[in-house]
């Protein structure tokens, strides 16, 4: 049991790896999506992601209520959560505090640790220090959320240019 935590930069192959692992799982797959289509470009991105998944997979949209969405899925299913980055962004935008988000992440990661699946997220802390408070808060909260999930994952992977690097505990 346990989930694979996959992080990396934009377009590094994270979602493609998650879909491949879902296909190889030998189980029914439930894909939990956190994205919302706020504009035409994002609608097209979501369409592209959906078209890359088998039609018989279940998809659950959970832009805010990730833990209840996970809890509602059969424990026999292989779960794909894509992605924590947008989940954290959605929570911040809805007015949740950094502390509230970290608490939600703890409970959600604990639940996922009892299941098989993949959790996708972005690594946003490798660049420059953001110029505004909201962007710095987002970077810091996502970093803490990612650390929470990585600590509970069976395996943690960093995707770089379509290649994986196994992350070991320090």
C-alpha positions as CSV (number, residue, x, y, z in Angstrom):
1,X,0.0,0.0,0.0
2,X,1.0,3.6,-0.3
3,X,1.2,6.2,-3.0
4,X,3.9,7.6,-5.3
5,X,4.6,11.3,-4.9
6,X,5.6,12.9,-8.2
7,X,7.0,16.5,-8.3
8,X,8.8,18.5,-10.9
9,X,8.6,21.5,-13.2
10,X,5.9,22.4,-15.7
11,X,5.7,20.0,-18.7
12,X,8.3,17.7,-17.2
13,X,6.1,14.5,-17.6
14,X,4.5,14.3,-14.2
15,X,0.9,13.7,-15.4
16,X,2.0,11.3,-18.2
17,X,3.8,9.2,-15.6
18,X,0.8,9.2,-13.3
19,X,-1.4,8.0,-16.2
20,X,1.1,5.3,-17.1
21,X,1.2,4.1,-13.5
22,X,-2.6,4.0,-13.4
23,X,-2.7,2.0,-16.6
24,X,-0.2,-0.5,-15.2
25,X,-1.9,-0.8,-11.8
26,X,-4.2,-3.6,-12.8
27,X,-7.0,-1.9,-10.8
28,X,-10.0,0.4,-11.5
29,X,-8.6,3.9,-11.6
30,X,-10.2,7.1,-10.2
31,X,-8.6,10.3,-11.3
32,X,-9.2,13.2,-8.9
33,X,-8.7,16.5,-10.7
34,X,-8.2,19.8,-8.9
35,X,-8.1,22.1,-11.9
36,X,-10.8,24.7,-12.7
37,X,-11.4,26.2,-16.1
38,X,-11.1,29.9,-15.5
39,X,-10.4,30.8,-19.1
40,X,-10.3,29.3,-22.6
41,X,-6.7,28.3,-22.4
42,X,-7.2,26.4,-19.2
43,X,-10.3,24.7,-20.7
44,X,-8.1,23.5,-23.5
45,X,-5.5,22.2,-21.1
46,X,-8.1,20.2,-19.1
47,X,-9.5,18.8,-22.4
48,X,-6.0,17.7,-23.4
49,X,-5.5,16.0,-20.0
50,X,-8.8,14.2,-20.2
51,X,-8.3,13.0,-23.7
52,X,-5.1,11.2,-22.5
53,X,-6.9,9.1,-20.0
54,X,-8.9,5.9,-20.7
55,X,-12.6,6.5,-21.0
56,X,-13.5,3.8,-18.5
57,X,-11.6,5.6,-15.7
58,X,-13.7,7.6,-13.2
59,X,-13.0,11.3,-12.9
60,X,-13.9,13.3,-9.9
61,X,-13.5,17.1,-9.8
62,X,-12.3,18.3,-6.4
63,X,-10.8,21.8,-6.7
64,X,-11.2,22.4,-2.9
65,X,-12.6,19.3,-1.1
66,X,-9.8,16.8,-1.8
67,X,-10.1,14.7,1.3
68,X,-13.8,14.0,1.0
69,X,-13.3,13.2,-2.7
70,X,-10.6,10.7,-1.8
71,X,-12.7,9.2,1.1
72,X,-15.6,8.6,-1.2
73,X,-13.6,6.4,-3.6
74,X,-13.4,2.6,-3.1
75,X,-10.2,1.6,-1.3
76,X,-9.7,-1.0,-4.1
77,X,-9.3,1.8,-6.7
78,X,-5.9,3.2,-7.8
79,X,-6.1,6.9,-7.2
80,X,-4.5,9.7,-9.2
81,X,-4.5,13.1,-7.7
82,X,-3.5,15.8,-10.2
83,X,-2.5,18.2,-8.8
84,X,-1.6,19.6,-5.4
85,X,-0.4,22.8,-7.0
86,X,-3.8,23.8,-8.2
87,X,-5.4,22.5,-5.0
88,X,-3.3,24.8,-2.9
89,X,-3.9,27.7,-5.3
90,X,-7.6,27.1,-5.1
91,X,-7.6,27.0,-1.3
92,X,-5.6,30.2,-1.0
93,X,-7.9,31.9,-3.4
94,X,-10.9,30.7,-1.4
95,X,-9.5,32.5,1.7
96,X,-7.9,29.5,3.6
97,X,-5.0,30.4,5.7
98,X,-1.6,28.8,5.4
99,X,-2.2,26.9,8.7
100,X,-5.6,25.6,7.5
101,X,-4.1,24.4,4.3
102,X,-1.2,22.6,6.0
103,X,-3.8,20.9,8.3
104,X,-5.9,19.8,5.4
105,X,-2.7,18.5,3.7
106,X,-1.8,16.4,6.8
107,X,-5.2,14.7,6.9
108,X,-5.3,14.2,3.1
109,X,-1.8,12.7,3.0
110,X,-2.6,10.4,5.9
111,X,-5.7,9.1,4.0
112,X,-3.7,8.6,0.8
113,X,-0.9,6.7,2.7
114,X,-3.5,3.9,3.3
115,X,-4.2,3.7,-0.5
116,X,-2.5,2.9,-3.8
117,X,-2.0,5.7,-6.2
118,X,-0.1,8.7,-7.5
119,X,-0.1,12.3,-6.3
120,X,1.2,15.0,-8.7
121,X,2.5,18.4,-7.8
122,X,4.8,21.1,-9.0
123,X,8.1,22.1,-7.5
124,X,8.0,25.9,-7.4
125,X,10.7,26.6,-4.8
126,X,13.7,26.3,-7.0
127,X,13.5,29.7,-8.7
128,X,13.8,33.3,-7.6
129,X,12.1,34.7,-4.6
130,X,8.7,36.0,-5.8
131,X,8.2,39.7,-5.9
132,X,4.8,39.9,-4.1
133,X,3.4,38.6,-0.8
134,X,0.8,36.3,-2.3
135,X,3.3,34.6,-4.6
136,X,5.7,34.1,-1.7
137,X,2.9,32.7,0.5
138,X,1.9,30.3,-2.3
139,X,5.5,29.1,-2.8
140,X,5.9,28.6,0.9
141,X,2.6,26.8,1.5
142,X,3.0,24.6,-1.5
143,X,6.5,23.7,-0.3
144,X,5.2,22.7,3.1
145,X,2.3,20.7,1.5
146,X,4.7,18.9,-0.8
147,X,7.0,18.0,2.1
148,X,3.9,16.7,4.0
149,X,3.0,14.4,1.1
150,X,6.5,13.3,0.4
151,X,7.0,12.3,4.0
152,X,4.0,10.0,3.8
153,X,4.6,8.6,0.3
154,X,5.9,5.1,-0.4
155,X,8.2,6.6,-3.1
156,X,9.0,10.2,-4.1
157,X,10.1,11.1,-7.6
158,X,11.4,14.3,-9.2
159,X,10.5,14.6,-12.9
160,X,13.1,16.4,-15.1
161,X,12.7,16.5,-18.9
162,X,10.6,13.4,-18.9
163,X,13.1,11.5,-16.7
164,X,12.6,10.4,-13.0
165,X,15.0,10.9,-10.2
166,X,14.3,8.9,-7.0
167,X,14.2,11.2,-4.0
168,X,15.6,9.6,-0.8
169,X,14.8,10.7,2.7
170,X,17.5,13.0,4.2
